[in-house]
């Protein structure tokens, strides 16, 4: 069989790998490329290396858009096979892909306005709500640890990846030319000892492992640091009567922050202040979290025994209405506003930043990964001035940055996970989902840890195994 690396090869978005066996063709993930608008636009539209009609099935690791976001386009272009994923991933995809279709439509309207003025032909959105609905119909929810047949002779099962709700590491047993190949795919790998989710679970030994490497050469602070830092931020906001503005991804980070705040207030580690989650997508994603307690770790299960709802408390308000969101401008601090997007590139967070970033009483709390060139990254770099909606704003608010809430394993945690594998059996580790410098550092560490061979595939490169 062959493995061809198509997306997330030498980069962190567009996760997409193609497995060709004698019996058929299976995709691992089908994510959107994100980044420079023009480049991403082209990459997402064209299926350069395969015809969607020729694909027999998809295995989906989790619901993040860079892993699942191009599935509706695959379906629009003729794919009609099953998409295997966990039950929670399926439910989260309903929410995430509908939101993505909405963003595609808005983006295309924006681009077309310019093109119309220039007399150029107009683009169609990448996909529509109807394509999303069709995609959800093809999704087959599977329990963790239960083996399923993907195509004849190709079996797989999911293990908890501990990255976001429903995320999975996939273990595959593939019969090809009279032998059986065991293959693992990490998807995105989470961290041990994080709240809400269970720790990443080892899978059985494999011949080949496709491993993410986002933080292959970096190290995070311990999760335990987060509580003290958030308590400190709350105390400062109270002293200054200021607002805390926290950009956060709707799926994962928002729920973790809410849970962390709930535990802080419950034990009296900080005075209770009003907390607002201002994002319709976060509201919907949180509903899906509440329905999937089977994915929770023991700590949050114990919390549920003491409280009805760990993702909500009496000083927390979810806002979905635009008018209510605008009304937050007139409200006085101390208060904490959590809003999307996490990299502050789009969404309501932009309004909150525009309204609050120039006031020195306020605090901008950055807890997530921000890619180069994003507004979030510029805030993390503590630039004196940033552009929001095309206008310059002075960054007078205090900027607090911490990475202890990261949902990705760092270099040590990745090594800890991969060390579970039998070295004699493992023929090759393929590194995906990382920038080249992180991949090279991680490859060196794996070789120092006595793994036989590590490869860093380029886009379109394939390997016969
Ligand atoms: Zn992810």
Boltz pocket constraint, residues with backbone or C-beta under 6 A from the ligand:
constraints:
  - pocket:
      binder: B
      contacts: [[A, 62], [A, 64], [A, 67], [A, 163], [A, 188]]
      max_distance: 6.0
